[in-house]
Amino acid sequence: MLETLRAFVSAESPSTEKAAADRCARLIARTWKQRGLLVELLEQKHRGAHVRITYERQHQTRRGQLLVLGHYDTVYAVGTLDRMPFRVAHGRIFGPGVFDMKAGIVQALFALRLLQQLSDTLLKKIVFLWTSDEEVGSGSARKLLELEAKRSEAVFVLEPSLGPQGLLKTARKGVGEAELIVHGKASHAGLAPEKGVNAVHELALQLGQIDTWNDLRRGISINAGIIAGGTRTNVIPERAKAVLDLRALRVADMRLIEKRLRGLKPILPGAKLEIRGGFERAPLEHRHSAVLYERASSLAKQMRLRIGEGTAGGASDGNFTAALGIPTLDGLGAVGDGAHSSREYVVASKMPERAALLAALLLNS
């Protein structure tokens, strides 16, 4: 497992560098093809190729499909390995993308090897889909993964687990981004301030109102992460803008936030508001994971493994599949920490355990 992971991590694959991502895709495809599987490279115009792998036992007596989902793209530019090399120390594996989420792909490969040894008990077709642009919104992958999810009875997402205990992610917040643009009226700040409409002041008033919508206990957060406006101190600004990060744990709350944004009214006379954007991924609500988690928990107990569940503040491609109503269990990937940082690592001893748990889930779904 370590040597396979070393090869995958050494093939740097930033989402936005197509040539590098394609090289990693071809390596993953070759590695999986060695297991005698049907492997397809689905080429993309602007992103790396997606890798689709199909495994089914000959003469299956029961129909159905299961989807194992993940991504091989990372947030690290080519050259990061020079200052952040793949290494193993004190039971931990370090390297760019090792935790998010190349170790998950390796675990799935070894789960497959186990399934091939137990092929007589495999009842359903399994599709493994490794995409190239999850870290930048899954623009080229979304239609493909949603199509495969609609064909499937369940989706298992090999994103990294949650926290040092390796919790499975049974809920994820929906996420989005909105722009609040204020149009005012320019004027001289000293000679004729009464003739102007201060867009910055209007924006500040609106943000104060939006801040009251936050409800962290309920999982609702709206963060004004970027603001801009004005040109000179002696000019009443005619335009101002805020970029808002939107998050909600329930679909109903997601819709409420979007309704409130579009229902905002100007406070200062003469000001005008413009709203763009909104939620891009709906929440993965717990109800879509509950049955699969109970199954995973029961299997883990039989295998003398300890697992738990938790809620993630970020989204994954599992949000898309859950939004379709397909049972989805996330966080089945590596146990570790430090995603998207120089501290990123995986706990080596947990990789075989997670591979075994995935194999058990696939055999019993």
C-alpha positions as CSV (number, residue, x, y, z in Angstrom):
1,M,0.0,0.0,0.0
2,L,2.8,2.4,0.8
3,E,4.6,1.9,-2.5
4,T,1.4,2.4,-4.4
5,L,0.6,5.5,-2.4
6,R,4.2,6.8,-3.0
7,A,3.7,6.4,-6.8
8,F,0.3,8.2,-6.7
9,V,1.6,11.1,-4.6
10,S,4.7,11.4,-6.7
11,A,2.5,12.0,-9.7
12,E,1.6,15.5,-8.8
13,S,-2.0,16.4,-9.9
14,P,-3.2,20.0,-9.3
15,S,-6.7,20.6,-10.4
16,T,-5.7,23.5,-12.7
17,E,-2.7,21.9,-14.4
18,K,-4.2,19.6,-17.0
19,A,-1.0,17.9,-18.3
20,A,0.1,16.9,-14.8
21,A,-3.4,15.7,-13.9
22,D,-3.5,13.6,-17.0
23,R,-0.2,11.9,-16.2
24,C,-1.6,11.0,-12.7
25,A,-4.8,9.7,-14.3
26,R,-2.9,7.5,-16.6
27,L,-0.8,6.1,-13.7
28,I,-4.0,5.3,-11.7
29,A,-5.6,3.7,-14.7
30,R,-2.6,1.5,-15.4
31,T,-2.4,0.4,-11.7
32,W,-6.1,-0.6,-11.6
33,K,-5.9,-2.2,-15.0
34,Q,-3.3,-4.6,-13.6
35,R,-6.2,-6.2,-11.7
36,G,-7.8,-7.2,-14.9
37,L,-10.6,-4.6,-14.8
38,L,-12.4,-2.5,-17.4
39,V,-10.7,0.9,-17.0
40,E,-11.8,3.9,-19.0
41,L,-10.0,7.3,-19.3
42,L,-12.6,9.9,-19.9
43,E,-10.7,12.8,-21.4
44,Q,-11.6,16.4,-20.6
45,K,-10.9,19.5,-22.6
46,H,-9.7,21.7,-19.8
47,R,-9.2,19.4,-16.9
48,G,-7.5,16.0,-16.3
49,A,-9.1,12.9,-17.4
50,H,-11.6,11.1,-15.1
51,V,-11.0,7.5,-14.4
52,R,-13.9,5.1,-14.5
53,I,-13.4,1.5,-13.4
54,T,-16.0,-1.3,-13.6
55,Y,-15.9,-4.6,-11.7
56,E,-18.5,-7.2,-11.8
57,R,-18.5,-11.0,-11.3
58,Q,-19.3,-13.1,-14.3
59,H,-22.8,-14.7,-14.3
60,Q,-24.1,-12.4,-11.5
61,T,-27.4,-13.6,-10.1
62,R,-28.5,-10.2,-8.7
63,R,-28.7,-6.9,-10.5
64,G,-27.6,-3.6,-9.1
65,Q,-24.7,-1.2,-8.9
66,L,-22.7,0.4,-6.2
67,L,-20.6,3.6,-6.7
68,V,-17.3,4.3,-5.1
69,L,-16.4,7.9,-5.5
70,G,-13.4,10.1,-5.1
71,H,-11.0,12.5,-6.7
72,Y,-7.3,12.4,-7.5
73,D,-6.7,16.2,-8.0
74,T,-5.0,18.2,-5.2
75,V,-4.6,21.8,-4.2
76,Y,-0.8,21.7,-4.6
77,A,1.0,23.1,-7.6
78,V,3.5,21.1,-9.5
79,G,6.9,21.4,-7.7
80,T,5.4,21.1,-4.2
81,L,7.1,17.7,-3.8
82,D,10.5,19.5,-3.7
83,R,9.7,21.1,-0.3
84,M,7.1,18.6,0.9
85,P,8.4,15.2,-0.2
86,F,6.6,11.9,0.3
87,R,8.0,10.4,3.5
88,V,7.1,8.0,6.3
89,A,8.0,8.8,9.9
90,H,6.7,7.5,13.3
91,G,3.8,5.7,11.7
92,R,2.6,8.6,9.6
93,I,2.8,9.2,5.9
94,F,3.4,12.7,4.6
95,G,3.1,14.3,1.2
96,P,0.9,16.6,-0.9
97,G,-2.5,15.1,-1.4
98,V,-1.7,12.0,0.7
99,F,-4.7,12.6,3.0
100,D,-7.0,14.5,0.6
101,M,-7.3,12.0,-1.0
102,K,-4.9,9.7,-2.7
103,A,-4.7,7.3,0.3
104,G,-8.4,6.8,-0.2
105,I,-7.8,5.6,-3.8
106,V,-5.2,3.2,-2.6
107,Q,-7.4,1.8,0.1
108,A,-10.1,1.3,-2.5
109,L,-7.6,-0.6,-4.7
110,F,-6.8,-3.0,-1.9
111,A,-10.4,-3.4,-1.0
112,L,-10.9,-4.5,-4.6
113,R,-8.1,-7.0,-4.3
114,L,-10.0,-8.6,-1.4
115,L,-13.2,-8.6,-3.3
116,Q,-11.6,-10.4,-6.2
117,Q,-10.5,-13.1,-3.7
118,L,-14.1,-13.4,-2.5
119,S,-15.7,-13.0,-5.9
120,D,-18.2,-15.8,-5.4
121,T,-20.1,-13.7,-2.8
122,L,-20.1,-10.4,-4.7
123,L,-23.7,-9.7,-5.8
124,K,-23.5,-6.3,-7.6
125,K,-21.6,-4.4,-10.1
126,I,-19.2,-1.8,-8.6
127,V,-18.1,1.3,-10.4
128,F,-15.1,3.2,-9.1
129,L,-15.0,6.8,-10.3
130,W,-11.9,9.0,-9.7
131,T,-12.4,12.6,-10.9
132,S,-10.0,15.4,-11.7
133,D,-11.6,18.6,-10.5
134,E,-13.3,18.2,-7.1
135,E,-11.1,20.8,-5.5
136,V,-12.3,23.4,-7.9
137,G,-16.0,22.7,-7.9
138,S,-16.3,19.5,-10.1
139,G,-17.3,21.5,-13.1
140,S,-16.4,18.8,-15.6
141,A,-17.2,15.8,-13.3
142,R,-20.6,16.7,-11.9
143,K,-22.8,15.4,-14.8
144,L,-20.8,12.2,-14.9
145,L,-20.9,11.4,-11.2
146,E,-24.6,12.3,-11.0
147,L,-25.3,9.9,-13.9
148,E,-23.4,7.1,-12.2
149,A,-25.1,7.8,-8.9
150,K,-28.6,7.6,-10.5
151,R,-27.7,4.1,-11.6
152,S,-26.5,3.1,-8.2
153,E,-28.2,1.9,-5.0
154,A,-25.6,3.4,-2.7
155,V,-22.5,5.7,-3.0
156,F,-19.4,5.3,-0.9
157,V,-17.2,8.4,-0.8
158,L,-13.4,7.9,-0.2
159,E,-12.8,11.4,1.0
160,P,-10.7,11.5,4.2
161,S,-12.3,10.8,7.5
162,L,-13.1,13.5,10.1
163,G,-10.7,14.2,13.0
164,P,-8.1,12.0,14.8
165,Q,-10.7,9.4,15.6
166,G,-11.4,8.8,11.9
167,L,-15.1,9.6,12.0
168,L,-17.2,8.8,9.0
169,K,-19.0,11.9,7.6
170,T,-22.7,11.3,7.9
171,A,-23.6,14.9,7.3
172,R,-22.0,17.8,5.3
173,K,-23.0,21.4,5.0
174,G,-24.2,22.8,1.8
175,V,-21.9,25.5,0.5
176,G,-22.1,28.4,-1.9
177,E,-20.9,31.9,-2.7
178,A,-22.9,35.0,-3.3
179,E,-22.0,38.6,-4.3
180,L,-23.9,41.5,-2.7
181,I,-23.3,44.5,-5.0
182,V,-24.5,48.0,-3.9
183,H,-25.0,50.8,-6.5
184,G,-25.0,54.3,-5.0
185,K,-24.3,57.8,-6.4
186,A,-21.0,59.5,-6.6
187,S,-20.5,63.1,-5.3
188,H,-17.9,65.3,-3.8
189,A,-17.6,64.4,-0.1
190,G,-16.9,68.0,0.9
191,L,-18.8,70.2,-1.5
192,A,-22.0,68.2,-2.0
193,P,-22.2,65.1,0.3
194,E,-26.0,65.5,0.3
195,K,-26.1,64.7,-3.4
196,G,-24.4,61.4,-3.1
197,V,-25.6,57.9,-2.0
198,N,-22.8,56.2,-0.2
199,A,-22.6,52.6,-1.4
200,V,-20.0,51.6,1.3
201,H,-22.4,52.8,4.0
202,E,-25.2,50.9,2.5
203,L,-23.1,47.7,2.2
204,A,-22.1,48.1,5.9
205,L,-25.8,48.3,6.9
206,Q,-26.7,45.3,4.8
207,L,-23.8,43.2,6.3
208,G,-24.9,44.1,9.8
209,Q,-28.4,42.8,8.9
210,I,-27.0,39.6,7.3
211,D,-24.9,38.9,10.3
212,T,-28.0,38.3,12.4
213,W,-28.9,35.4,10.1
214,N,-26.0,33.3,11.5
215,D,-27.1,30.4,13.7
216,L,-24.1,28.2,14.4
217,R,-26.0,25.8,16.6
218,R,-28.3,25.1,13.6
219,G,-25.3,24.9,11.2
220,I,-26.0,28.2,9.4
221,S,-23.1,30.6,8.7
222,I,-22.7,33.5,6.3
223,N,-19.3,35.0,6.2
224,A,-18.4,38.3,4.4
225,G,-14.9,37.2,3.3
226,I,-14.1,39.9,0.7
227,I,-15.3,43.5,0.6
228,A,-14.4,46.3,-1.9
229,G,-15.7,49.8,-2.6
230,G,-14.8,53.4,-3.1
231,T,-12.1,55.2,-5.0
232,R,-10.9,58.2,-2.9
233,T,-11.7,59.5,0.6
234,N,-13.1,62.7,-0.8
235,V,-15.5,60.9,-3.2
236,I,-18.9,59.5,-2.1
237,P,-18.5,55.9,-3.4
238,E,-21.0,54.8,-6.0
239,R,-20.3,51.1,-5.8
240,A,-19.4,48.5,-3.2
241,K,-19.4,44.8,-3.1
242,A,-19.1,41.9,-0.6
243,V,-18.5,38.3,-1.4
244,L,-20.3,36.0,1.0
245,D,-19.5,32.4,1.9
246,L,-22.8,30.5,2.5
247,R,-23.1,27.3,4.5
248,A,-26.1,25.4,5.8
249,L,-26.7,21.9,7.2
250,R,-30.3,21.6,6.0
251,V,-31.8,22.0,2.6
252,A,-34.7,24.0,4.1
253,D,-32.2,26.5,5.6
254,M,-30.2,26.7,2.4
255,R,-33.4,27.8,0.6
256,L,-34.3,30.2,3.4
257,I,-30.9,31.9,3.1
258,E,-31.2,32.3,-0.7
259,K,-34.7,33.7,-0.3
260,R,-33.5,36.2,2.3
261,L,-30.6,37.3,0.1
262,R,-32.9,37.9,-2.9
263,G,-35.4,39.7,-0.6
264,L,-33.0,42.3,0.7
265,K,-34.2,45.9,0.3
266,P,-32.0,49.1,0.2
267,I,-31.8,51.0,3.5
268,L,-30.4,54.3,2.3
269,P,-32.7,56.3,-0.1
270,G,-31.4,56.0,-3.6
271,A,-29.3,52.9,-3.1
272,K,-29.8,49.9,-5.3
273,L,-28.9,46.2,-4.6
274,E,-27.8,43.4,-6.9
275,I,-27.5,39.8,-5.8
276,R,-25.5,37.2,-7.7
277,G,-24.7,33.5,-7.0
278,G,-26.0,31.3,-4.2
279,F,-25.5,27.7,-3.0
280,E,-23.5,25.5,-5.3
281,R,-23.9,22.2,-3.4
282,A,-26.8,21.2,-1.3
283,P,-26.3,19.8,2.2
284,L,-25.6,16.1,2.6
285,E,-28.3,15.5,5.3
286,H,-27.9,12.8,7.9
287,R,-31.0,11.0,6.7
288,H,-29.2,10.1,3.4
289,S,-26.3,8.4,5.4
290,A,-28.1,6.9,8.4
291,V,-28.8,3.4,7.0
292,L,-25.3,3.0,5.5
293,Y,-23.7,4.2,8.6
294,E,-25.6,1.7,10.8
295,R,-24.4,-1.0,8.4
296,A,-20.8,0.2,8.6
297,S,-21.0,0.4,12.3
298,S,-22.3,-3.2,12.6
299,L,-19.6,-4.5,10.3
300,A,-16.9,-2.6,12.1
301,K,-18.0,-4.1,15.4
302,Q,-17.8,-7.6,13.9
303,M,-14.3,-6.7,12.6
304,R,-13.3,-5.3,16.0
305,L,-12.8,-1.8,14.5
306,R,-13.8,1.4,16.2
307,I,-15.6,3.9,14.1
308,G,-17.8,6.9,14.8
309,E,-19.7,9.6,12.9
310,G,-19.5,13.3,12.6
311,T,-20.6,16.4,10.6
312,A,-18.2,18.2,8.2
313,G,-18.4,21.9,7.6
314,G,-17.2,21.5,4.0
315,A,-18.7,19.8,1.0
316,S,-17.7,17.0,-1.3
317,D,-19.0,15.3,-4.4
318,G,-21.1,13.3,-1.9
319,N,-23.3,16.4,-1.6
320,F,-24.3,16.0,-5.2
321,T,-25.2,12.3,-4.9
322,A,-27.1,12.8,-1.7
323,A,-29.1,15.7,-3.3
324,L,-30.3,13.1,-5.8
325,G,-31.7,11.1,-2.9
326,I,-29.1,8.3,-3.3
327,P,-27.9,6.8,0.0
328,T,-24.4,8.3,0.5
329,L,-21.7,7.5,3.1
330,D,-18.7,9.9,3.2
331,G,-15.4,9.9,5.0
332,L,-14.5,6.3,4.3
333,G,-11.0,7.3,3.2
334,A,-7.8,7.8,5.1
335,V,-7.4,8.6,8.8
336,G,-5.1,11.6,9.3
337,D,-5.0,15.4,9.4
338,G,-3.7,18.6,7.9
339,A,-5.5,18.6,4.6
340,H,-4.4,21.4,2.2
341,S,-1.4,22.2,4.4
342,S,2.3,21.3,4.7
343,R,1.4,19.2,7.7
344,E,-0.9,16.8,5.7
345,Y,-0.5,13.2,6.8
346,V,-2.1,9.8,7.0
347,V,-1.9,7.2,9.8
348,A,-0.3,4.2,8.1
349,S,-1.8,1.5,10.3
350,K,-5.4,2.6,9.6
351,M,-5.1,2.1,5.8
352,P,-5.6,-1.7,5.8
353,E,-8.4,-1.4,8.3
354,R,-10.3,1.1,6.1
355,A,-9.7,-1.0,3.0
356,A,-11.2,-4.0,4.9
357,L,-14.2,-2.0,6.0
358,L,-14.9,-0.8,2.5
359,A,-14.7,-4.3,1.1
360,A,-17.1,-5.5,3.8
361,L,-19.6,-2.7,2.9
362,L,-19.4,-3.5,-0.8
363,L,-20.0,-7.2,-0.1
364,N,-23.0,-6.5,2.2
365,S,-24.8,-3.7,0.3
